């Protein structure tokens, strides 16, 4: 069955936040240099938003802020940020990181499918980066999220979503993705992501193994589990159009993942 085929008996959506609550304190270690990534992604997103007519001073909502990578980067470039994440642990870390840098954003715990409840006034842009949307495990749930994004945007507003290009990926089982070795306060930290695909290749379980070695050689490993829907960018484009967006386009070379941009008619 093709990865973007209709599915009459979709499984329930994964909403467990345990993975990201537990991982929040270590999540920056998944980046080779998190501070550099904050600056790089903030600059890239600001440039893209500017092309879409959303410039510094505009109101932007980060619908899957995690520990704050994109939220911080855009706030530091003069955007007025609000943000939300389903994980209380990640949202709390994002608040702390913003405060530590003197940046400002209203960060709340909320489901990306519920933005019309969270945001009471129209905004200029919604972003959802780092492959957050495929945590919604069905087309119906993604469509619900996209309709919510559309509902909170002003005329002429923009949507920016970064996702993996699943249509271009081979289905290897297991598929191992090492993050590399980090050295932190005398400890060695090694993180590895392992994907285990469902038989039909449409969804997969993820385990992130984080091993920490103390100076005396004592090692501890924690395992963080999540699940994804390998939805194609072509299918996401169809769902965005169905949700009422216009000029839905794929952009490559902006971030480390492909970016889908869409707009609301003026």
Buried (B, 14 or more C-beta within 10 A) or exposed (E): EEBBEEBEEBEEBBEEBEBBBBBBEBBBBBBEEBEEBBBBBBBBBBEBBEEBBBBEEBBBBBBBBBBBBBBBBBBBBEBBBBBBBBBBBBBBBBBBBBEEBEBEBBBBBBBBBBBEEBBEEEBBBBBBBBBBBBBBBBBEBBBBBBBBBBBBBBEEBBBBBBBBEBBEBEBEEEBEEEBEEBEEEEEBBBBBBBBEBBEEBBBBBBBBBBBBBEEEEEEEEEEBEBBBBBBBBEBBBBBBBEBBBEEBEBBEEBBBBBBBBBBBEE
